[in-house]
Amino acid sequence: MVETALLGLGLVVIAWIIQLVYSWKGSKEIKNRFLVIYAVGIALLVIDGYRTGMKSVAIFNLISLVIAMIIFIRVSSKKGSRTTKTSPAKRKKR
């Protein structure tokens, strides 16, 4: 079975690669996909830290997880509140 820490670190690396690819394409915003995968990876690191008795490492990873979740909420709420401008209906010429 794969260790929890290795799986968590692998997910964190995958998340950063995803965000890097978006930034190379010119996007300057933080992507939800990055935040979700990153948060799951950090959650696995928190679990591993507590299981192995490294409480201080688990606490710092938990802080990182909370920050990632706050950013996810902020990014999601900004995307949901965007309104698109619609152009006024054009009148038919007679």
N, C-alpha and C positions, 0 to 999 in steps of 0.2 A: 504494500500500500504506500502511496506517495505521502510523504510527510506534509503536515499542514503548513509548515513554514515555507517549504519549497513551492507548494501550490500557491500560497498567498503571494510570495515574491514573484512568481511567474505571472500571476494576474496583474500585479503592479507594473511589471515590465511591459506586458501586452498593452495595458492601458496607456502607458506613456508613448509607446510606438504609434498607437492609434492617434493620439493627440498630435504627435510629431508629424504624421502624414497629413493631417488636416492643416497644420500650420505651413507645411511646404506647399500646399495648394493655395495658400493665401488667406486662410481663415484665421482671424485673430481672436475668436471667441472660444471659451471653454465648452467643449462638447459634453452633452449628457452621457453619451456612451462611455467616454473617458472616466467621468466621475463615478458611474455605476460600477464599472469593472474595477477601478481603483479602490472604491469603498469595500467591495467584496474581498479583494485581496488583503486590504488592511484588517478587515474583520477576522479573516483567517489568521493573520499574524497576532491579533489580540488573543484569540482563542489559544493559539500555540504558546504564547507568552505565559498565560495563566496555567496551562497544562504542564509546562516545563518548570514552573516555579520562578520565572523571571518576571516578577510583578512590575518592576519599574519599566521594563521594556514594553510590557502589555499596557501600562498606563499611558506611556507616550504614544503608542500606536492608537490607543483609544482616543486620545486628544486629536490625533491626525484624522481619525475616522469622523469625529464630530465636526471638525472643520470642513472636511470634504462634503459631509451631509448638508451643512449650512450653505456652502457654495452651490450644491445641487439645487437646494430649495430656491436660492436667489436666482440662479440661472433659469430654472424652470418657470418661476413666476414672471420673469421678464419676457420670456418667449410667449407665455400665455397671454400677457397683457398687451402685446403688440396688436395694433389694428392696422389693417391695410386700407389705404386710401382707394376708394373706387372713383373712377372718373364719372362725371355726370353723363346721363343718357344723352346721346346725340339725337337731335331732331332730324326727321326725314325732310329732305328738300322736295318741294312739289314742282 
